[in-house]
Amino acid sequence: MSSFVAHSLVGFALGKQRDTKTLKESIFVSLFFIALACSPDIDYLIVYLQGKGMPIRYTHSLGYVFSIFIFSLLFRNYLFKKSLYHIPIILFFLAPASHLLLDFLVGVYANPYFYPFDSRVITAPFGILPSAGRINIYNYYFWRNIFIELAIFIPLVAFLVPKFRRYILSRRAIVLTLILIFLVGVMIGFGLDR
């Protein structure tokens, strides 16, 4: 699976697709979409509270994505209408769905991505993203993988967020640098042992 850094960056980029009126609203929308993008990892909280592992991670499935999508629309349409109503509905689906795609692109862990339509667990035959591994600040591989993810996702965020994109597209050197950083990150990620 990808780390919380990659999921958070994608959630941030999705939340920044529409301009907000105030800084407070911008922070709220960003945090809301970061939470949506990271939400499939709620199973870690369940594991922590129960003290035992989950044999199948149903939170990493289309069934979970559709459930959290409907739940998030209730927030959009009723609880936080002022802050979230101007945001396109599709983004409320893409945020948790992006989590499944990123974890699939690690190519290590098998998940029931198509549950409840199909309960088979699937692993990608290749990997582009590094595995999150064990979160430990003294772990070399944790930091190495975070830097690889940053090399891949910072350029993507720069191109996905409209305000950032408008700024960087007028500066050729920045565009070329970001493309180079992205390609190096992808090549290093693809070359990792699985």
C-alpha positions in Angstrom: 0.0 0.0 0.0 1.0 3.6 -0.5 1.8 5.8 2.5 -0.4 8.4 4.0 1.8 11.0 2.3 0.7 9.9 -1.2 -2.9 9.5 -0.2 -2.9 12.9 1.4 -1.3 14.7 -1.5 -4.0 13.2 -3.9 -6.8 14.2 -1.5 -5.3 17.7 -1.3 -5.2 18.0 -5.1 -8.8 16.9 -5.4 -10.0 19.3 -2.8 -8.2 22.2 -4.5 -10.1 21.8 -7.8 -12.4 24.7 -6.9 -11.5 28.0 -5.4 -12.8 28.7 -1.9 -13.8 32.1 -0.4 -11.7 32.1 2.7 -8.6 30.6 4.1 -10.6 28.8 6.8 -12.8 27.2 4.1 -9.8 26.3 2.0 -8.2 24.5 5.0 -11.5 22.7 5.8 -12.0 21.5 2.2 -8.4 20.3 2.0 -8.6 18.4 5.2 -12.0 16.9 4.3 -10.7 15.5 1.0 -7.5 14.3 2.6 -9.6 12.4 5.1 -11.7 11.0 2.2 -8.6 9.9 0.3 -7.1 8.2 3.5 -10.4 6.7 4.7 -9.9 3.2 3.3 -7.1 2.8 5.9 -9.7 3.0 8.7 -9.1 -0.7 8.9 -5.8 0.0 10.7 -7.9 1.7 13.5 -10.1 -1.4 13.7 -7.0 -3.7 13.9 -5.5 -1.5 16.6 -8.8 -1.5 18.7 -9.4 -5.2 18.2 -5.8 -6.3 18.6 -5.9 -8.6 15.6 -5.4 -8.4 11.9 -8.1 -8.4 9.2 -7.7 -11.3 6.8 -9.4 -9.4 4.0 -9.4 -5.6 3.8 -12.9 -4.8 2.7 -12.3 -1.1 3.2 -10.1 -1.4 0.1 -13.0 -2.2 -2.2 -15.5 -0.5 -4.5 -18.2 -1.3 -2.0 -16.5 0.8 0.6 -15.8 3.6 -1.9 -19.5 3.7 -2.8 -20.5 3.7 0.9 -18.1 6.5 1.8 -19.1 8.4 -1.3 -22.8 8.4 -0.3 -21.8 9.3 3.3 -19.7 12.2 2.1 -22.6 13.5 -0.1 -24.7 13.7 3.1 -21.9 16.0 4.5 -21.9 17.9 1.3 -25.6 18.4 1.0 -26.6 18.8 4.6 -23.9 19.3 7.2 -21.3 21.4 5.4 -23.3 22.8 2.5 -21.7 26.2 2.7 -18.2 24.8 2.3 -18.7 21.8 0.1 -21.7 22.3 -2.1 -19.8 24.1 -4.9 -17.4 21.1 -5.3 -18.3 18.7 -8.1 -19.9 15.4 -6.9 -17.5 13.2 -8.8 -14.6 14.4 -6.6 -16.3 12.9 -3.6 -16.1 9.5 -5.3 -12.6 10.0 -6.7 -11.0 10.8 -3.4 -11.6 7.4 -1.8 -11.3 5.6 -5.2 -7.8 7.2 -5.6 -6.7 5.2 -2.5 -7.5 1.9 -4.2 -5.6 2.9 -7.4 -2.5 4.0 -5.5 -2.5 0.8 -3.4 -2.9 -1.2 -6.5 0.0 0.5 -8.1 2.3 -0.6 -5.3 1.9 -4.2 -6.7 2.5 -6.0 -3.4 -0.7 -6.3 -1.4 -3.8 -8.3 -2.5 -7.1 -6.5 -1.9 -10.7 -7.3 -2.8 -11.0 -4.2 -5.0 -14.2 -5.3 -6.7 -16.1 -6.4 -3.6 -19.1 -6.9 -3.3 -19.3 -7.6 -7.0 -16.4 -10.0 -6.9 -14.7 -11.2 -3.6 -11.4 -12.3 -5.2 -8.3 -10.5 -4.0 -6.1 -8.9 -6.7 -2.5 -7.8 -6.8 -1.0 -5.7 -9.7 1.5 -7.7 -11.7 3.9 -4.8 -11.4 4.6 -1.9 -9.1 5.3 1.7 -9.7 4.9 3.1 -6.2 6.9 2.1 -3.2 5.3 0.3 -0.3 4.6 2.3 2.9 6.2 -0.4 5.0 6.3 0.0 8.7 5.9 3.5 10.0 9.0 4.1 12.1 11.0 7.3 12.0 14.3 5.3 12.4 13.5 3.1 9.4 15.7 4.0 6.4 13.2 2.4 4.0 10.3 4.4 5.4 12.1 7.6 4.5 13.4 6.4 1.2 9.9 5.4 0.1 8.5 8.7 1.3 11.0 10.6 -0.8 10.2 8.4 -3.8 6.5 9.2 -3.4 7.2 12.9 -3.0 9.2 12.8 -6.3 6.2 11.2 -8.0 3.3 13.1 -6.4 4.5 16.7 -5.9 4.8 17.1 -9.7 1.4 15.5 -10.1 -0.2 17.8 -7.5 1.5 20.8 -9.2 -0.2 19.9 -12.5 -3.6 18.8 -11.0 -4.2 21.9 -8.8 -5.5 24.7 -11.1 -3.8 27.6 -9.2 -0.4 25.8 -9.2 -0.8 24.7 -12.9 -1.5 28.3 -14.1 1.7 29.4 -12.3 4.0 26.7 -13.5 2.8 26.4 -17.1 4.1 29.9 -17.8 7.6 28.8 -16.6 9.3 26.3 -18.9 12.2 25.5 -16.5 9.8 24.6 -13.7 7.7 22.4 -16.0 10.8 20.5 -17.3 12.2 20.1 -13.7 8.9 18.7 -12.4 8.6 16.3 -15.4 12.2 15.1 -14.8 11.6 14.7 -11.0 8.4 12.7 -11.8 10.1 10.4 -14.3 13.0 9.7 -12.0 10.6 8.9 -9.1 8.6 6.5 -11.3 11.8 4.8 -12.6 13.1 4.3 -9.1 9.7 3.1 -7.8 9.4 0.7 -10.7 12.9 -0.6 -10.1 12.3 -1.5 -6.4 12.2 -5.1 -5.3 8.6 -6.5 -4.8 
